[in-house]
Every structure is written in structure tokens, then in C-alpha cells.
Amino acid sequence: MIELALVLPLVMAVLLGLFTGGNAYFQKISLVDAVREGARYGASLKHDPGTGGLAAWKQNVIERVVDLSGGQLVPADVCVDLVTPTGSNTRCGVSDPPGAQADPTALAPASLVKVSATRVTTIEAVFFTSTPTLSAKVAARYERDVL
């Protein structure tokens, strides 16, 4: 019985850490999936000046990412931008991909959709608590540039 009393707290701490760590990993995967799908959605969504232009386009993409996150994100956690790659552009914390400045199909730099999201999660064990920041960043080619 004494052995159980000595080992049980350690086993419970490990189990709690496994469950909360697994949950944090699941949240990270869900966050990456939502951001990736949001970037694909934004890459194919036309931004029309007659229906609100770029601001309405950004809002639609943000709403899509928030919807796909399963309640993990709020609009303030998501950054969306449509940029022309310069090689040093890091809007939304996303760098331009290599070769983005010279698109061979458009014979000019193609626009990029940049989407990123961050949120804080908690990993707990009996003896410690950690609050890592989960983030996901994606750049996708804006497909409406090609006619």
C-alpha cells in the first residue's frame, strides 16, 4: 500500500500531462487546418470593389477561419492580408515564399494571400502548468490574378 501511495501521484501527474498535452496538440492541428483552409478560401474568393472591396474580402476570410476553428478563435486572433510579394514582406508574420516575386504563369509577381492565427493554450500536470502559444501561418497564391 505504501508503494501505491508513493507512485500514484506521479502516475496521475503523467496522465494529466498526457491528456492536456494531447489536447494542446489536437488544438494545434485544428488551428493549422483552419488557417490552411482559410488561405485556400481567400485564394479563390474574388474581391470586388462594388461589394466592399478588399475590406469585405478580408472580413469574409477571417469569418471563414473562425468558423473552421471550431470555436478556438475569435476574429481578433486572425490576421489576413492580400499582398504583392517583394521578397521581404512579412505581413501577418508570414514571409514571402521563395520564387514568389517572379511568377512564370502571370509574367509578373502574383498576389499572395497571407493568413495567420495565434492563441494560447494550457498544458497542466500536478506539479506545473505551461501556457504555450499556438500559431499557424500560411501563404497561398491568389488565383484570381490569372485570367
Helices and strands as residue ranges (DSSP letters): H 2-44, G 49-51, H 53-68, G 75-77, E 78-83, G 91-93, E 112-120, E 123-124, E 129-130, E 133-141, G 143-145
